[in-house]
Amino acid sequence: MRIRLAMVALLLAGPVAAPAQMESAQVEIRAHAFSAPSVTVKAGTTVTWINHDDDTHTVTSTANAFRSPGLDTDETFSFIFTQPGTYEYYCTLHPLMTGKVVVTPPERSGT
Ligand SMILES: [Cu+2]
């Protein structure tokens, strides 16, 4: 819970000069699987995972880019992807649950 509050605080205190458009994406966790095993987003996108299972799951980066606490039913975890790249992740409690987020460079404004 404390981590989630910190994330909210970060969002509220985000850079004032950031582009007006805030992108977001959601990945659902259901039946021991990530609903979208691979999502592609632009840099600056907030990705939120929500656990619909009765079991606890985690969203854990294989490269330590992010690490959720154990998510109970209906709990969420969000991470803002600011750097382009490919981020693979898994559930530490069920290592066969894997997914990845592909972050593409932000579009230039004025195009
Ligand atoms: Cu799990």
py3Dmol code that shows the C-alpha trace and the ligand (Angstrom):
import py3Dmol

protein = """\
ATOM      1  CA  MET A   1       0.000   0.000   0.000  1.00  0.00           C
ATOM      2  CA  ARG A   2       2.773   2.393   0.870  1.00  0.00           C
ATOM      3  CA  ILE A   3       4.377   1.814  -2.510  1.00  0.00           C
ATOM      4  CA  ARG A   4       1.135   2.504  -4.301  1.00  0.00           C
ATOM      5  CA  LEU A   5       0.703   5.771  -2.426  1.00  0.00           C
ATOM      6  CA  ALA A   6       4.228   6.707  -3.410  1.00  0.00           C
ATOM      7  CA  MET A   7       3.408   6.017  -7.035  1.00  0.00           C
ATOM      8  CA  VAL A   8       0.376   8.259  -6.830  1.00  0.00           C
ATOM      9  CA  ALA A   9       2.462  10.972  -5.253  1.00  0.00           C
ATOM     10  CA  LEU A  10       4.953  10.670  -8.096  1.00  0.00           C
ATOM     11  CA  LEU A  11       2.168  11.008 -10.619  1.00  0.00           C
ATOM     12  CA  LEU A  12       0.759  14.069  -8.899  1.00  0.00           C
ATOM     13  CA  ALA A  13       4.182  15.626  -8.633  1.00  0.00           C
ATOM     14  CA  GLY A  14       5.093  14.791 -12.222  1.00  0.00           C
ATOM     15  CA  PRO A  15       7.040  17.220 -14.341  1.00  0.00           C
ATOM     16  CA  VAL A  16       4.946  20.262 -15.054  1.00  0.00           C
ATOM     17  CA  ALA A  17       6.468  20.703 -18.482  1.00  0.00           C
ATOM     18  CA  ALA A  18       5.621  17.162 -19.567  1.00  0.00           C
ATOM     19  CA  PRO A  19       3.657  16.744 -22.777  1.00  0.00           C
ATOM     20  CA  ALA A  20      -0.025  17.295 -22.169  1.00  0.00           C
ATOM     21  CA  GLN A  21      -0.912  13.856 -23.406  1.00  0.00           C
ATOM     22  CA  MET A  22      -0.465  11.193 -20.766  1.00  0.00           C
ATOM     23  CA  GLU A  23      -0.682   7.735 -22.197  1.00  0.00           C
ATOM     24  CA  SER A  24      -1.644   4.671 -20.253  1.00  0.00           C
ATOM     25  CA  ALA A  25      -2.097   0.984 -20.820  1.00  0.00           C
ATOM     26  CA  GLN A  26      -3.494  -1.810 -18.702  1.00  0.00           C
ATOM     27  CA  VAL A  27      -2.583  -5.457 -18.417  1.00  0.00           C
ATOM     28  CA  GLU A  28      -5.001  -7.778 -16.666  1.00  0.00           C
ATOM     29  CA  ILE A  29      -3.865 -10.785 -14.704  1.00  0.00           C
ATOM     30  CA  ARG A  30      -6.340 -13.618 -14.996  1.00  0.00           C
ATOM     31  CA  ALA A  31      -6.147 -17.393 -14.664  1.00  0.00           C
ATOM     32  CA  HIS A  32      -2.429 -17.257 -13.929  1.00  0.00           C
ATOM     33  CA  ALA A  33      -1.608 -15.359 -17.085  1.00  0.00           C
ATOM     34  CA  PHE A  34      -0.944 -11.812 -18.196  1.00  0.00           C
ATOM     35  CA  SER A  35      -3.812 -10.901 -20.513  1.00  0.00           C
ATOM     36  CA  ALA A  36      -1.499  -9.144 -22.933  1.00  0.00           C
ATOM     37  CA  PRO A  37       1.783 -11.084 -22.878  1.00  0.00           C
ATOM     38  CA  SER A  38       3.369  -8.307 -24.915  1.00  0.00           C
ATOM     39  CA  VAL A  39       2.318  -4.682 -24.977  1.00  0.00           C
ATOM     40  CA  THR A  40       3.954  -1.947 -27.014  1.00  0.00           C
ATOM     41  CA  VAL A  41       3.760   1.592 -25.659  1.00  0.00           C
ATOM     42  CA  LYS A  42       5.394   4.934 -26.218  1.00  0.00           C
ATOM     43  CA  ALA A  43       7.959   6.242 -23.754  1.00  0.00           C
ATOM     44  CA  GLY A  44       6.233   8.068 -20.939  1.00  0.00           C
ATOM     45  CA  THR A  45       3.349   5.621 -20.789  1.00  0.00           C
ATOM     46  CA  THR A  46       2.033   4.417 -17.469  1.00  0.00           C
ATOM     47  CA  VAL A  47       1.313   0.705 -17.521  1.00  0.00           C
ATOM     48  CA  THR A  48      -1.012  -0.636 -14.839  1.00  0.00           C
ATOM     49  CA  TRP A  49      -1.439  -4.291 -14.002  1.00  0.00           C
ATOM     50  CA  ILE A  50      -4.545  -5.477 -12.177  1.00  0.00           C
ATOM     51  CA  ASN A  51      -4.887  -8.892 -10.593  1.00  0.00           C
ATOM     52  CA  HIS A  52      -8.256 -10.550 -11.131  1.00  0.00           C
ATOM     53  CA  ASP A  53      -7.194 -13.877  -9.632  1.00  0.00           C
ATOM     54  CA  ASP A  54      -7.848 -15.143  -6.145  1.00  0.00           C
ATOM     55  CA  ASP A  55      -4.151 -15.954  -5.936  1.00  0.00           C
ATOM     56  CA  THR A  56      -1.449 -13.437  -5.209  1.00  0.00           C
ATOM     57  CA  HIS A  57       0.788 -12.461  -8.114  1.00  0.00           C
ATOM     58  CA  THR A  58       3.698 -10.140  -8.649  1.00  0.00           C
ATOM     59  CA  VAL A  59       4.937  -8.105 -11.601  1.00  0.00           C
ATOM     60  CA  THR A  60       8.686  -8.344 -11.437  1.00  0.00           C
ATOM     61  CA  SER A  61      11.159  -7.088 -14.012  1.00  0.00           C
ATOM     62  CA  THR A  62      13.823  -9.602 -14.964  1.00  0.00           C
ATOM     63  CA  ALA A  63      16.286  -6.686 -15.128  1.00  0.00           C
ATOM     64  CA  ASN A  64      15.157  -5.061 -11.878  1.00  0.00           C
ATOM     65  CA  ALA A  65      13.588  -2.125 -13.696  1.00  0.00           C
ATOM     66  CA  PHE A  66      10.489  -2.486 -11.529  1.00  0.00           C
ATOM     67  CA  ARG A  67       9.154  -4.811  -8.888  1.00  0.00           C
ATOM     68  CA  SER A  68       5.632  -4.942  -7.541  1.00  0.00           C
ATOM     69  CA  PRO A  69       4.692  -6.123  -4.095  1.00  0.00           C
ATOM     70  CA  GLY A  70       2.435  -9.173  -3.927  1.00  0.00           C
ATOM     71  CA  LEU A  71      -0.815  -8.176  -5.549  1.00  0.00           C
ATOM     72  CA  ASP A  72      -3.917  -9.598  -3.958  1.00  0.00           C
ATOM     73  CA  THR A  73      -7.269  -9.808  -5.713  1.00  0.00           C
ATOM     74  CA  ASP A  74      -8.161  -6.571  -7.501  1.00  0.00           C
ATOM     75  CA  GLU A  75      -4.952  -4.847  -6.461  1.00  0.00           C
ATOM     76  CA  THR A  76      -2.997  -2.914  -9.047  1.00  0.00           C
ATOM     77  CA  PHE A  77       0.588  -1.955  -9.742  1.00  0.00           C
ATOM     78  CA  SER A  78       1.660   0.860 -12.028  1.00  0.00           C
ATOM     79  CA  PHE A  79       4.992   1.787 -13.568  1.00  0.00           C
ATOM     80  CA  ILE A  80       5.884   4.682 -15.832  1.00  0.00           C
ATOM     81  CA  PHE A  81       8.118   3.579 -18.704  1.00  0.00           C
ATOM     82  CA  THR A  82      10.278   6.562 -19.548  1.00  0.00           C
ATOM     83  CA  GLN A  83      13.127   4.799 -21.375  1.00  0.00           C
ATOM     84  CA  PRO A  84      12.681   3.007 -24.701  1.00  0.00           C
ATOM     85  CA  GLY A  85      13.542  -0.670 -24.608  1.00  0.00           C
ATOM     86  CA  THR A  86      12.157  -4.114 -24.010  1.00  0.00           C
ATOM     87  CA  TYR A  87      11.193  -4.956 -20.454  1.00  0.00           C
ATOM     88  CA  GLU A  88      10.570  -8.587 -19.690  1.00  0.00           C
ATOM     89  CA  TYR A  89       8.842  -9.469 -16.463  1.00  0.00           C
ATOM     90  CA  TYR A  90       7.376 -12.421 -14.624  1.00  0.00           C
ATOM     91  CA  CYS A  91       5.559 -13.423 -11.472  1.00  0.00           C
ATOM     92  CA  THR A  92       7.982 -14.479  -8.749  1.00  0.00           C
ATOM     93  CA  LEU A  93       5.353 -16.773  -7.255  1.00  0.00           C
ATOM     94  CA  HIS A  94       4.589 -18.479 -10.578  1.00  0.00           C
ATOM     95  CA  PRO A  95       7.684 -18.090 -12.767  1.00  0.00           C
ATOM     96  CA  LEU A  96       5.894 -19.565 -15.759  1.00  0.00           C
ATOM     97  CA  MET A  97       3.826 -16.372 -15.881  1.00  0.00           C
ATOM     98  CA  THR A  98       5.795 -14.053 -18.128  1.00  0.00           C
ATOM     99  CA  GLY A  99       5.214 -10.956 -20.183  1.00  0.00           C
ATOM    100  CA  LYS A 100       6.993  -8.033 -21.692  1.00  0.00           C
ATOM    101  CA  VAL A 101       6.559  -4.351 -22.331  1.00  0.00           C
ATOM    102  CA  VAL A 102       8.134  -2.855 -25.440  1.00  0.00           C
ATOM    103  CA  VAL A 103       8.710   0.871 -25.106  1.00  0.00           C
ATOM    104  CA  THR A 104       9.200   2.866 -28.279  1.00  0.00           C
ATOM    105  CA  PRO A 105      10.717   6.358 -28.464  1.00  0.00           C
ATOM    106  CA  PRO A 106       8.232   9.210 -27.952  1.00  0.00           C
ATOM    107  CA  GLU A 107       6.816  10.751 -31.094  1.00  0.00           C
ATOM    108  CA  ARG A 108       8.125  14.154 -31.964  1.00  0.00           C
ATOM    109  CA  SER A 109       5.590  16.876 -31.467  1.00  0.00           C
ATOM    110  CA  GLY A 110       4.332  18.782 -34.477  1.00  0.00           C
ATOM    111  CA  THR A 111       4.151  15.845 -36.827  1.00  0.00           C
TER     112      THR A 111
END
"""
ligand_1 = """\
1
CU
Cu 1.599 -15.378 -9.947
"""
view = py3Dmol.view(width=600, height=400)
view.addModel(protein, "pdb")
view.setStyle({"model": 0}, {"cartoon": {"style": "trace"}})
view.addModel(ligand_1, "xyz")
view.setStyle({"model": 1}, {"stick": {}})
view.zoomTo()
view.show()
